Amino acid sequence: MVLEGFGIALQRRLKQVAGLSVTREGKYSTGLTRPDYFDWLAT
């Protein structure tokens, strides 16, 4: 969801804020509940 539809819309909206930069770092098939697959908190 964040990687595609919502993430793109949020990035476009946030780019309109002066002095703010946005970098999306989505990874397919990951989530906050699967740190054994990809540990977002550590990243």
PQR file of N, CA, C, O and H, with PARSE charges and radii, in Angstrom:
ATOM      1  N   MET A   1       0.816  -1.190   0.000 -0.4000 1.5000
ATOM      2  CA  MET A   1       0.000   0.000   0.000 -0.0000 2.0000
ATOM      3  C   MET A   1       0.866   1.262   0.000  0.5500 1.7000
ATOM      4  O   MET A   1       0.648   2.163  -0.810 -0.5500 1.4000
ATOM      5  N   VAL A   2       1.834   1.329   0.894 -0.4000 1.5000
ATOM      6  CA  VAL A   2       2.678   2.522   0.957 -0.0000 2.0000
ATOM      7  C   VAL A   2       3.608   2.596  -0.243  0.5500 1.7000
ATOM      8  O   VAL A   2       3.922   3.681  -0.733 -0.5500 1.4000
ATOM      9  H   VAL A   2       2.011   0.597   1.552  0.4000 1.0000
ATOM     10  N   LEU A   3       4.046   1.435  -0.709 -0.4000 1.5000
ATOM     11  CA  LEU A   3       4.991   1.402  -1.829 -0.0000 2.0000
ATOM     12  C   LEU A   3       4.364   1.920  -3.112  0.5500 1.7000
ATOM     13  O   LEU A   3       5.053   2.525  -3.933 -0.5500 1.4000
ATOM     14  H   LEU A   3       3.792   0.554  -0.311  0.4000 1.0000
ATOM     15  N   GLU A   4       3.088   1.697  -3.296 -0.4000 1.5000
ATOM     16  CA  GLU A   4       2.449   2.098  -4.549 -0.0000 2.0000
ATOM     17  C   GLU A   4       1.485   3.261  -4.345  0.5500 1.7000
ATOM     18  O   GLU A   4       1.926   4.409  -4.314 -0.5500 1.4000
ATOM     19  H   GLU A   4       2.528   1.205  -2.629  0.4000 1.0000
ATOM     20  N   GLY A   5       0.214   3.013  -4.208 -0.4000 1.5000
ATOM     21  CA  GLY A   5      -0.808   4.059  -4.225 -0.0000 2.0000
ATOM     22  C   GLY A   5      -0.667   5.146  -3.171  0.5500 1.7000
ATOM     23  O   GLY A   5      -0.486   6.317  -3.507 -0.5500 1.4000
ATOM     24  H   GLY A   5      -0.145   2.080  -4.233  0.4000 1.0000
ATOM     25  N   PHE A   6      -0.745   4.775  -1.917 -0.4000 1.5000
ATOM     26  CA  PHE A   6      -0.703   5.756  -0.838 -0.0000 2.0000
ATOM     27  C   PHE A   6       0.648   6.453  -0.748  0.5500 1.7000
ATOM     28  O   PHE A   6       0.709   7.663  -0.531 -0.5500 1.4000
ATOM     29  H   PHE A   6      -0.891   3.825  -1.644  0.4000 1.0000
ATOM     30  N   GLY A   7       1.715   5.707  -0.910 -0.4000 1.5000
ATOM     31  CA  GLY A   7       3.060   6.280  -0.827 -0.0000 2.0000
ATOM     32  C   GLY A   7       3.309   7.351  -1.874  0.5500 1.7000
ATOM     33  O   GLY A   7       3.897   8.391  -1.578 -0.5500 1.4000
ATOM     34  H   GLY A   7       1.665   4.724  -1.086  0.4000 1.0000
ATOM     35  N   ILE A   8       2.865   7.101  -3.086 -0.4000 1.5000
ATOM     36  CA  ILE A   8       3.042   8.067  -4.168 -0.0000 2.0000
ATOM     37  C   ILE A   8       2.235   9.330  -3.895  0.5500 1.7000
ATOM     38  O   ILE A   8       2.737  10.441  -4.069 -0.5500 1.4000
ATOM     39  H   ILE A   8       2.388   6.256  -3.326  0.4000 1.0000
ATOM     40  N   ALA A   9       0.986   9.161  -3.468 -0.4000 1.5000
ATOM     41  CA  ALA A   9       0.131  10.315  -3.167 -0.0000 2.0000
ATOM     42  C   ALA A   9       0.700  11.125  -2.008  0.5500 1.7000
ATOM     43  O   ALA A   9       0.699  12.356  -2.052 -0.5500 1.4000
ATOM     44  H   ALA A   9       0.578   8.258  -3.328  0.4000 1.0000
ATOM     45  N   LEU A  10       1.182  10.450  -0.982 -0.4000 1.5000
ATOM     46  CA  LEU A  10       1.761  11.142   0.170 -0.0000 2.0000
ATOM     47  C   LEU A  10       3.030  11.882  -0.224  0.5500 1.7000
ATOM     48  O   LEU A  10       3.252  13.007   0.224 -0.5500 1.4000
ATOM     49  H   LEU A  10       1.183   9.451  -0.947  0.4000 1.0000
ATOM     50  N   GLN A  11       3.860  11.273  -1.048 -0.4000 1.5000
ATOM     51  CA  GLN A  11       5.090  11.910  -1.504 -0.0000 2.0000
ATOM     52  C   GLN A  11       4.780  13.185  -2.286  0.5500 1.7000
ATOM     53  O   GLN A  11       5.414  14.216  -2.065 -0.5500 1.4000
ATOM     54  H   GLN A  11       3.681  10.359  -1.412  0.4000 1.0000
ATOM     55  N   ARG A  12       3.817  13.121  -3.193 -0.4000 1.5000
ATOM     56  CA  ARG A  12       3.448  14.307  -3.968 -0.0000 2.0000
ATOM     57  C   ARG A  12       2.993  15.441  -3.065  0.5500 1.7000
ATOM     58  O   ARG A  12       3.364  16.596  -3.272 -0.5500 1.4000
ATOM     59  H   ARG A  12       3.302  12.283  -3.373  0.4000 1.0000
ATOM     60  N   ARG A  13       2.192  15.109  -2.067 -0.4000 1.5000
ATOM     61  CA  ARG A  13       1.652  16.137  -1.163 -0.0000 2.0000
ATOM     62  C   ARG A  13       2.764  16.733  -0.290  0.5500 1.7000
ATOM     63  O   ARG A  13       2.811  17.946  -0.085 -0.5500 1.4000
ATOM     64  H   ARG A  13       1.891  14.170  -1.899  0.4000 1.0000
ATOM     65  N   LEU A  14       3.646  15.890   0.216 -0.4000 1.5000
ATOM     66  CA  LEU A  14       4.716  16.371   1.091 -0.0000 2.0000
ATOM     67  C   LEU A  14       5.757  17.194   0.337  0.5500 1.7000
ATOM     68  O   LEU A  14       6.403  18.058   0.931 -0.5500 1.4000
ATOM     69  H   LEU A  14       3.608  14.904   0.050  0.4000 1.0000
ATOM     70  N   LYS A  15       5.932  16.943  -0.961 -0.4000 1.5000
ATOM     71  CA  LYS A  15       6.881  17.727  -1.758 -0.0000 2.0000
ATOM     72  C   LYS A  15       6.459  19.188  -1.862  0.5500 1.7000
ATOM     73  O   LYS A  15       7.280  20.044  -2.189 -0.5500 1.4000
ATOM     74  H   LYS A  15       5.407  16.241  -1.444  0.4000 1.0000
ATOM     75  N   GLN A  16       5.193  19.483  -1.590 -0.4000 1.5000
ATOM     76  CA  GLN A  16       4.691  20.847  -1.647 -0.0000 2.0000
ATOM     77  C   GLN A  16       5.080  21.654  -0.406  0.5500 1.7000
ATOM     78  O   GLN A  16       4.929  22.876  -0.391 -0.5500 1.4000
ATOM     79  H   GLN A  16       4.525  18.788  -1.325  0.4000 1.0000
ATOM     80  N   VAL A  17       5.574  20.989   0.620 -0.4000 1.5000
ATOM     81  CA  VAL A  17       5.986  21.658   1.856 -0.0000 2.0000
ATOM     82  C   VAL A  17       7.409  22.176   1.672  0.5500 1.7000
ATOM     83  O   VAL A  17       8.322  21.409   1.367 -0.5500 1.4000
ATOM     84  H   VAL A  17       5.697  19.997   0.608  0.4000 1.0000
ATOM     85  N   ALA A  18       7.588  23.475   1.858 -0.4000 1.5000
ATOM     86  CA  ALA A  18       8.899  24.096   1.680 -0.0000 2.0000
ATOM     87  C   ALA A  18       9.912  23.520   2.667  0.5500 1.7000
ATOM     88  O   ALA A  18       9.619  23.364   3.853 -0.5500 1.4000
ATOM     89  H   ALA A  18       6.846  24.098   2.106  0.4000 1.0000
ATOM     90  N   GLY A  19      11.102  23.208   2.165 -0.4000 1.5000
ATOM     91  CA  GLY A  19      12.186  22.741   3.008 -0.0000 2.0000
ATOM     92  C   GLY A  19      12.097  21.272   3.396  0.5500 1.7000
ATOM     93  O   GLY A  19      12.860  20.811   4.244 -0.5500 1.4000
ATOM     94  H   GLY A  19      11.339  23.335   1.202  0.4000 1.0000
ATOM     95  N   LEU A  20      11.182  20.537   2.791 -0.4000 1.5000
ATOM     96  CA  LEU A  20      10.997  19.127   3.127 -0.0000 2.0000
ATOM     97  C   LEU A  20      11.374  18.267   1.931  0.5500 1.7000
ATOM     98  O   LEU A  20      10.962  18.552   0.807 -0.5500 1.4000
ATOM     99  H   LEU A  20      10.562  20.912   2.102  0.4000 1.0000
ATOM    100  N   SER A  21      12.146  17.226   2.163 -0.4000 1.5000
ATOM    101  CA  SER A  21      12.456  16.283   1.094 -0.0000 2.0000
ATOM    102  C   SER A  21      11.890  14.919   1.483  0.5500 1.7000
ATOM    103  O   SER A  21      11.786  14.594   2.666 -0.5500 1.4000
ATOM    104  H   SER A  21      12.481  16.994   3.076  0.4000 1.0000
ATOM    105  N   VAL A  22      11.531  14.134   0.487 -0.4000 1.5000
ATOM    106  CA  VAL A  22      10.889  12.846   0.717 -0.0000 2.0000
ATOM    107  C   VAL A  22      11.642  11.759  -0.030  0.5500 1.7000
ATOM    108  O   VAL A  22      11.970  11.911  -1.207 -0.5500 1.4000
ATOM    109  H   VAL A  22      11.616  14.398  -0.474  0.4000 1.0000
ATOM    110  N   THR A  23      11.910  10.668   0.660 -0.4000 1.5000
ATOM    111  CA  THR A  23      12.510   9.496   0.047 -0.0000 2.0000
ATOM    112  C   THR A  23      11.667   8.288   0.436  0.5500 1.7000
ATOM    113  O   THR A  23      11.526   7.981   1.619 -0.5500 1.4000
ATOM    114  H   THR A  23      11.643  10.545   1.615  0.4000 1.0000
ATOM    115  N   ARG A  24      11.111   7.607  -0.551 -0.4000 1.5000
ATOM    116  CA  ARG A  24      10.341   6.398  -0.277 -0.0000 2.0000
ATOM    117  C   ARG A  24      11.281   5.208  -0.354  0.5500 1.7000
ATOM    118  O   ARG A  24      12.020   5.066  -1.328 -0.5500 1.4000
ATOM    119  H   ARG A  24      11.225   7.856  -1.513  0.4000 1.0000
ATOM    120  N   GLU A  25      11.262   4.355   0.655 -0.4000 1.5000
ATOM    121  CA  GLU A  25      12.138   3.189   0.694 -0.0000 2.0000
ATOM    122  C   GLU A  25      11.319   1.923   0.900  0.5500 1.7000
ATOM    123  O   GLU A  25      11.625   1.114   1.776 -0.5500 1.4000
ATOM    124  H   GLU A  25      10.662   4.471   1.446  0.4000 1.0000
ATOM    125  N   GLY A  26      10.291   1.757   0.102 -0.4000 1.5000
ATOM    126  CA  GLY A  26       9.433   0.591   0.241 -0.0000 2.0000
ATOM    127  C   GLY A  26      10.103  -0.697  -0.196  0.5500 1.7000
ATOM    128  O   GLY A  26      10.964  -0.700  -1.075 -0.5500 1.4000
ATOM    129  H   GLY A  26      10.042   2.414  -0.609  0.4000 1.0000
ATOM    130  N   LYS A  27       9.697  -1.780   0.426 -0.4000 1.5000
ATOM    131  CA  LYS A  27      10.165  -3.110   0.057 -0.0000 2.0000
ATOM    132  C   LYS A  27       8.943  -4.022   0.046  0.5500 1.7000
ATOM    133  O   LYS A  27       8.194  -4.087   1.021 -0.5500 1.4000
ATOM    134  H   LYS A  27       8.997  -1.777   1.140  0.4000 1.0000
ATOM    135  N   TYR A  28       8.753  -4.723  -1.064 -0.4000 1.5000
ATOM    136  CA  TYR A  28       7.614  -5.622  -1.188 -0.0000 2.0000
ATOM    137  C   TYR A  28       7.665  -6.738  -0.158  0.5500 1.7000
ATOM    138  O   TYR A  28       8.734  -7.224   0.211 -0.5500 1.4000
ATOM    139  H   TYR A  28       9.361  -4.671  -1.856  0.4000 1.0000
ATOM    140  N   SER A  29       6.501  -7.125   0.287 -0.4000 1.5000
ATOM    141  CA  SER A  29       6.314  -8.269   1.193 -0.0000 2.0000
ATOM    142  C   SER A  29       6.976  -8.089   2.545  0.5500 1.7000
ATOM    143  O   SER A  29       7.398  -9.063   3.167 -0.5500 1.4000
ATOM    144  H   SER A  29       5.633  -6.730  -0.013  0.4000 1.0000
ATOM    145  N   THR A  30       7.068  -6.853   3.002 -0.4000 1.5000
ATOM    146  CA  THR A  30       7.599  -6.621   4.349 -0.0000 2.0000
ATOM    147  C   THR A  30       6.532  -5.932   5.180  0.5500 1.7000
ATOM    148  O   THR A  30       5.544  -5.424   4.650 -0.5500 1.4000
ATOM    149  H   THR A  30       6.725  -6.061   2.496  0.4000 1.0000
ATOM    150  N   GLY A  31       6.737  -5.921   6.441 -0.4000 1.5000
ATOM    151  CA  GLY A  31       5.827  -5.251   7.352 -0.0000 2.0000
ATOM    152  C   GLY A  31       6.517  -5.058   8.688  0.5500 1.7000
ATOM    153  O   GLY A  31       7.596  -5.601   8.924 -0.5500 1.4000
ATOM    154  H   GLY A  31       7.540  -6.334   6.872  0.4000 1.0000
ATOM    155  N   LEU A  32       5.909  -4.301   9.538 -0.4000 1.5000
ATOM    156  CA  LEU A  32       6.515  -4.052  10.848 -0.0000 2.0000
ATOM    157  C   LEU A  32       6.467  -5.276  11.745  0.5500 1.7000
ATOM    158  O   LEU A  32       7.210  -5.354  12.723 -0.5500 1.4000
ATOM    159  H   LEU A  32       5.033  -3.860   9.347  0.4000 1.0000
ATOM    160  N   THR A  33       5.604  -6.233  11.427 -0.4000 1.5000
ATOM    161  CA  THR A  33       5.456  -7.414  12.279 -0.0000 2.0000
ATOM    162  C   THR A  33       6.344  -8.569  11.864  0.5500 1.7000
ATOM    163  O   THR A  33       6.270  -9.634  12.477 -0.5500 1.4000
ATOM    164  H   THR A  33       5.001  -6.170  10.632  0.4000 1.0000
ATOM    165  N   ARG A  34       7.184  -8.405  10.845 -0.4000 1.5000
ATOM    166  CA  ARG A  34       8.066  -9.484  10.379 -0.0000 2.0000
ATOM    167  C   ARG A  34       9.526  -9.067  10.373  0.5500 1.7000
ATOM    168  O   ARG A  34      10.151  -9.039   9.313 -0.5500 1.4000
ATOM    169  H   ARG A  34       7.244  -7.540  10.347  0.4000 1.0000
ATOM    170  N   PRO A  35      10.093  -8.736  11.554 -0.5600 1.5000
ATOM    171  CA  PRO A  35      11.502  -8.328  11.581  0.2800 2.0000
ATOM    172  C   PRO A  35      12.453  -9.451  11.157  0.5500 1.7000
ATOM    173  O   PRO A  35      13.611  -9.187  10.832 -0.5500 1.4000
ATOM    174  N   ASP A  36      11.978 -10.697  11.157 -0.4000 1.5000
ATOM    175  CA  ASP A  36      12.831 -11.785  10.686 -0.0000 2.0000
ATOM    176  C   ASP A  36      13.027 -11.718   9.171  0.5500 1.7000
ATOM    177  O   ASP A  36      14.019 -12.237   8.658 -0.5500 1.4000
ATOM    178  H   ASP A  36      11.037 -10.912  11.421  0.4000 1.0000
ATOM    179  N   TYR A  37      12.096 -11.085   8.447 -0.4000 1.5000
ATOM    180  CA  TYR A  37      12.210 -10.928   6.996 -0.0000 2.0000
ATOM    181  C   TYR A  37      12.951  -9.644   6.641  0.5500 1.7000
ATOM    182  O   TYR A  37      13.889  -9.668   5.844 -0.5500 1.4000
ATOM    183  H   TYR A  37      11.290 -10.663   8.864  0.4000 1.0000
ATOM    184  N   PHE A  38      12.531  -8.513   7.234 -0.4000 1.5000
ATOM    185  CA  PHE A  38      13.215  -7.243   7.048 -0.0000 2.0000
ATOM    186  C   PHE A  38      12.958  -6.395   8.286  0.5500 1.7000
ATOM    187  O   PHE A  38      11.804  -6.118   8.611 -0.5500 1.4000
ATOM    188  H   PHE A  38      11.770  -8.493   7.882  0.4000 1.0000
ATOM    189  N   ASP A  39      13.987  -5.988   8.966 -0.4000 1.5000
ATOM    190  CA  ASP A  39      13.866  -5.256  10.225 -0.0000 2.0000
ATOM    191  C   ASP A  39      13.856  -3.744   9.957  0.5500 1.7000
ATOM    192  O   ASP A  39      14.902  -3.096   9.915 -0.5500 1.4000
ATOM    193  H   ASP A  39      14.925  -6.213   8.702  0.4000 1.0000
ATOM    194  N   TRP A  40      12.639  -3.203   9.776 -0.4000 1.5000
ATOM    195  CA  TRP A  40      12.491  -1.764   9.518 -0.0000 2.0000
ATOM    196  C   TRP A  40      12.996  -0.925  10.677  0.5500 1.7000
ATOM    197  O   TRP A  40      13.589   0.132  10.462 -0.5500 1.4000
ATOM    198  H   TRP A  40      11.789  -3.730   9.809  0.4000 1.0000
ATOM    199  N   LEU A  41      12.769  -1.377  11.898 -0.4000 1.5000
ATOM    200  CA  LEU A  41      13.189  -0.588  13.066 -0.0000 2.0000
ATOM    201  C   LEU A  41      14.696  -0.448  13.122  0.5500 1.7000
ATOM    202  O   LEU A  41      15.206   0.609  13.495 -0.5500 1.4000
ATOM    203  H   LEU A  41      12.287  -2.235  12.073  0.4000 1.0000
ATOM    204  N   ALA A  42      15.407  -1.483  12.763 -0.4000 1.5000
ATOM    205  CA  ALA A  42      16.865  -1.415  12.756 -0.0000 2.0000
ATOM    206  C   ALA A  42      17.375  -0.576  11.599  0.5500 1.7000
ATOM    207  O   ALA A  42      18.428   0.053  11.701 -0.5500 1.4000
ATOM    208  H   ALA A  42      14.994  -2.341  12.460  0.4000 1.0000
ATOM    209  N   THR A  43      16.632  -0.562  10.494 -0.4000 1.5000
ATOM    210  CA  THR A  43      17.043   0.199   9.321 -0.0000 2.0000
ATOM    211  C   THR A  43      16.773   1.663   9.550  0.5500 1.7000
ATOM    212  O   THR A  43      17.048   2.486   8.676 -0.5500 1.4000
ATOM    213  H   THR A  43      15.777  -1.073  10.411  0.4000 1.0000
TER
END
